[in-house]
């Protein structure tokens, strides 16, 4: 069966044959129906899938625990702070509705002064500090304060678990180049990108990389997506203290053999990457995904070196700020 990239120029149709020696990959988990995949890339740059799920209620689809573990740090702290303020405001309104006669030690003053004092009393009860200057004396206030104390204990336990989960969750701490390049490689050209670990003490070992591509082709006059596994110059390294430039040689077995920049665009090419390695700090395997669309694949460019020798000649300096720097060839 012949597979082609299909071009349509007004009334004239052209075909360009896909290399028949390319290794197809039918196990990617993505659909082959081109009409189902017109919404953009398969995988976002951060490794998340470019997918929105519908058909079930929001509260069944959402995972609060997962979202809290993966929120950026400033958002996570903001959620904790907002929850703390909001839950205490709720209890403050309840105490205020019950009435000051149920709580002893409130100052004489207007409603705003009483409300502030009740808010402080709520925070002391919620955290089970209980300074004792203000205390409940009525049955209703005692019941509410008991419920609030239990809510505070449970909230603290949940927050502790989330904080521990965020600290202990294995992360790869890898940063990828913004672009993949088609550059001279030995006696041919190669498709390449690079990445590096940016944490000082996180050095991955037994690191393995797999690279696949998806492209829209014409098969029996029907547009579909085909997926291919790319052969790499090196798919595994024992350790990665520095950066790693992953290279796919564009030879006779490559699906990109004879491709131009226009071919990449016409086929809606997307390169997606899966990395897996062992992190000694977490004592566990970590993994990370990313992708490059045809818009992020540049021709006739090459990366500049990103490491140098220290002034005293005793160390190698990895210049992470040069990760995305490339030049014309």
For each residue, the residues with C-beta under 8 A, 3 or more apart:
1: 219 220
2: 17 20 219
3: 17 18 20 217 218 219 226
4: 15 16 17 18 217 218 219
5: 15 16 18 215 216 217 218 263 266 267
6: 13 14 15 217 218 223 266
7: 13 14 15 16 266
8: 13
9: 12 13 14
10:
11:
12: 9
13: 6 7 8 9
14: 6 7 9
15: 4 5 6 7 218
16: 4 5 7 258 263
17: 2 3 4 20
18: 3 4 5 22 217 226 255
19: 22 252 253 254 255 256 257 258
20: 2 3 17
21: 252 253
22: 18 19 228 253 254 255
23: 228 229 231 253
24: 226 227 228 229
25: 28 212 227 228 229
26: 227
27:
28: 25 212 214 227
29:
30: 37 42 214 225 227
31: 36 37 225
32: 224 225 226 227
33: 36 37 224 225
34: 37 38 216 223 224 225
35: 38 223
36: 31 33
37: 30 31 33 34 42 225
38: 34 35
39: 50
40: 50
41: 44 50 270 291 293
42: 30 37 49 50 214 270 272 291
43: 47 48 49 50 270 272 289 290 291
44: 41 47 48 49 50 291
45: 176 290 291
46: 290
47: 43 44 288 289 290
48: 43 44
49: 42 43 44
50: 39 40 41 42 43 44
51:
52:
53: 56 61
54:
55:
56: 53 60 61
57: 60 61
58: 61 62
59: 62
60: 56 57
61: 53 56 57 58
62: 58 59 67
63: 66 67
64: 67 68
65: 68 69 162 165
66: 63 69 70
67: 62 63 64 70 71
68: 64 65 71 76 79 162 166
69: 65 66 162 165 166 169
70: 66 67
71: 67 68 75 76 79
72: 75 76
73: 76 77
74: 77 78
75: 71 72 78 79
76: 68 71 72 73 79 80 162 166
77: 73 74 80 81
78: 74 75 81 82
79: 68 71 75 76 82 83
80: 76 77 83 84 159
81: 77 78 84 85
82: 78 79 85 86
83: 79 80 86 87 155
84: 80 81 87 88 126
85: 81 82 88 89
86: 82 83 89 90
87: 83 84 90 91 126 151 155
88: 84 85 91 92 119 122 123 126
89: 85 86 92 93 119
90: 86 87 93 94
91: 87 88 94 95 122 125 126 144 148
92: 88 89 95 96 115 118 119 122
93: 89 90 96 97
94: 90 91 97 98 144
95: 91 92 98 102 103 118 121 122 141 144
96: 92 93 99 111 114 115 118
97: 93 94
98: 94 95 102 103 138 140 141 144
99: 96 102
100: 103 106 114
101: 138
102: 95 98 99 136 137 138 140 141
103: 95 98 100 106 118 121 134 135 136 137 138 141
104: 134 135 136 137
105: 133 134 135
106: 100 103 114 117 118 134
107: 113 114 117
108:
109: 112 113 114
110: 113 114
111: 96 114 115
112: 109 115 116
113: 107 109 110 116 117
114: 96 100 106 107 109 110 111 117 118
115: 92 96 111 112 118 119
116: 112 113 119 120
117: 106 107 113 114 120 121 134
118: 92 95 96 103 106 114 115 121 122
119: 88 89 92 115 116 122 123
120: 116 117 123 124 134
121: 95 103 117 118 124 125 134
122: 88 91 92 95 118 119 125 126 148
123: 88 119 120 126 127 129
124: 120 121 127 129 130 131 134
125: 91 121 122 128 130 145 148 149 152
126: 84 87 88 91 122 123 148 149 151 152 155
127: 123 124 152 156
128: 125 149 152 153
129: 123 124
130: 124 125 135
131: 124 134
132: 135
133: 105
134: 103 104 105 106 117 120 121 124 131
135: 103 104 105 130 132
136: 102 103 104 141 142 144 145
137: 102 103 104 141 142
138: 98 101 102 103 141 142
139: 142 143
140: 98 102 143 144
141: 95 98 102 103 136 137 138 144 145
142: 136 137 138 139 145 146
143: 139 140 146 147
144: 91 94 95 98 136 140 141 147 148
145: 125 136 141 142 148 149
146: 142 143 149 150
147: 143 144 150 151
148: 91 122 125 126 144 145 151 152
149: 125 126 128 145 146 152 153
150: 146 147 153 154
151: 87 126 147 148 154 155
152: 125 126 127 128 148 149 155 156
153: 128 149 150 156 157
154: 150 151 157 158
155: 83 87 126 151 152 158 159
156: 127 152 153 159 160
157: 153 154 160 161
158: 154 155 161 162
159: 80 155 156 162 163
160: 156 157 163 164
161: 157 158 164 165
162: 65 68 69 76 158 159 165 166
163: 159 160 166 167
164: 160 161 167 168
165: 65 69 161 162 168 169
166: 68 69 76 162 163 169
167: 163 164
168: 164 165 282
169: 69 165 166
170: 279 282 284 285 286
171: 282 286
172: 197 204 275 277 279 286 287 288
173: 197 198 199 202
174: 195 196 197 198 204 275 288
175: 195 196 198 320 323
176: 45 193 194 195 273 290
177: 180 193 194 195 303 323 324
178: 296 324
179: 193 292 296 297 298 301 324 326
180: 177 191 192 193 271 292 296 297 298
181: 191 192 193 297 298 299 301 302 303 326
182: 189 190 191 192 250 256 297 298 299 300 301
183: 189 190 192 300 301 302 303 329
184: 188 189 190 302 329
185: 188 189 190 192 233 247 249 250
186: 190 249
187:
188: 184 185 249 250 251
189: 182 183 184 185 250
190: 182 183 184 185 186 233 247 248 249 250
191: 180 181 182 230 247 248 250 256 271 297
192: 180 181 182 183 185 245 246 247 248 303
193: 176 177 179 180 181 245 246 271 273 292
194: 176 177 243 244 245 246 303 306 323
195: 174 175 176 177 243 244 246 275 323
196: 174 175 242 243 244 306 318 320 323
197: 172 173 174 202 203 204 240
198: 173 174 175 320
199: 173 202
200:
201: 281
202: 173 197 199 279 281
203: 197 239 240 241 279 280
204: 172 174 197 207 239 240 277 278 279 286
205: 238 239 240 277 278 280
206: 236 238 239 277 278
207: 204 236 237 238 239 240 244 275 276 277 278
208: 235 236 275 276 277
209: 232 235 236 244 246 273 274 275
210: 229 235 273 274
211: 229 230 232 246 248 271 272 273 274
212: 25 28 227 228 229 230 271 272 274
213: 227 228 230 255 269 270 271 272
214: 28 30 42 225 226 227 269 270 272
215: 5 225 226 228 255 267 268 269 270
216: 5 34 223 224 225 267 268
217: 3 4 5 6 18 223 224 225 226 267
218: 3 4 5 6 15 221 222 223 224
219: 1 2 3 4 222 224 226
220: 1
221: 218
222: 218 219
223: 6 34 35 216 217 218
224: 32 33 34 216 217 218 219
225: 30 31 32 33 34 37 214 215 216 217
226: 3 18 24 32 214 215 217 219
227: 24 25 26 28 30 32 212 213 214
228: 22 23 24 25 212 213 215 255
229: 23 24 25 210 211 212
230: 191 211 212 213 248 254 255 271
231: 23 248 249 253 254
232: 209 211 235 246 247 248
233: 185 190 246 247 248 249
234: 237 246 247
235: 208 209 210 232
236: 206 207 208 209
237: 207 234 240 244
238: 205 206 207
239: 203 204 205 206 207
240: 197 203 204 205 207 237 243 244 277
241: 203
242: 196 307 316 318
243: 194 195 196 240 306 307 318 323
244: 194 195 196 207 209 237 240
245: 192 193 194 303
246: 192 193 194 195 209 211 232 233 234 273
247: 185 190 191 192 232 233 234
248: 190 191 192 211 230 231 232 233 254 256
249: 185 186 188 190 231 233 254
250: 182 185 188 189 190 191 254 256 257 259
251: 188 254 257
252: 19 21 257
253: 19 21 22 23 231 257
254: 19 22 230 231 248 249 250 251 257
255: 18 19 22 213 215 228 230
256: 19 182 191 248 250 259 264
257: 19 250 251 252 253 254
258: 16 19 263
259: 250 256 263 264
260: 263 264 299
261: 264 265 299
262: 265 266
263: 5 16 258 259 260 266 267
264: 256 259 260 261 267 269 294 297
265: 261 262 268 269 294
266: 5 6 7 262 263
267: 5 215 216 217 263 264 294
268: 215 216 265 293 294
269: 213 214 215 264 265 293 294 297
270: 41 42 43 213 214 215 291 292 293 294
271: 180 191 193 211 212 213 230 291 292 293 297
272: 42 43 211 212 213 214 289 290 291 292
273: 176 193 209 210 211 246 289 290 291 292
274: 209 210 211 212 287 288 289
275: 172 174 195 207 208 209 287 288 289
276: 207 208 285 286 287
277: 172 204 205 206 207 208 240 285 286 287
278: 204 205 206 207 284 285 286
279: 170 172 202 203 204 282 283 284 285 286
280: 203 205 283
281: 201 202
282: 168 170 171 279 286
283: 279 280
284: 170 278 279
285: 170 276 277 278 279
286: 170 171 172 204 276 277 278 279 282
287: 172 274 275 276 277
288: 47 172 174 274 275
289: 43 47 272 273 274 275
290: 43 45 46 47 176 272 273
291: 41 42 43 44 45 270 271 272 273
292: 179 180 193 270 271 272 273 296 297
293: 41 268 269 270 271 296 297
294: 264 265 267 268 269 270 297
295:
296: 178 179 180 292 293
297: 179 180 181 182 191 264 269 271 292 293 294
298: 179 180 181 182 301 326
299: 181 182 260 261
300: 182 183 328 329
301: 179 181 182 183 298 326 327 328 329
302: 181 183 184 326 327 329
303: 177 181 183 192 194 245 306 325 326
304: 322 325 326 327
305: 308 322
306: 194 196 243 303 318 319 320 322 323 325
307: 242 243 316 317 318 319
308: 305 316 317 319
309: 313 315 316 317
310: 313 314 315 316 317
311:
312: 315
313: 309 310
314: 310
315: 309 310 312
316: 242 307 308 309 310
317: 307 308 309 310
318: 196 242 243 306 307
319: 306 307 308 322
320: 175 196 198 306 323
321: 325
322: 304 305 306 319 325
323: 175 177 194 195 196 243 306 320
324: 177 178 179
325: 303 304 306 321 322
326: 179 181 298 301 302 303 304
327: 301 302 304
328: 300 301
329: 183 184 300 301 302
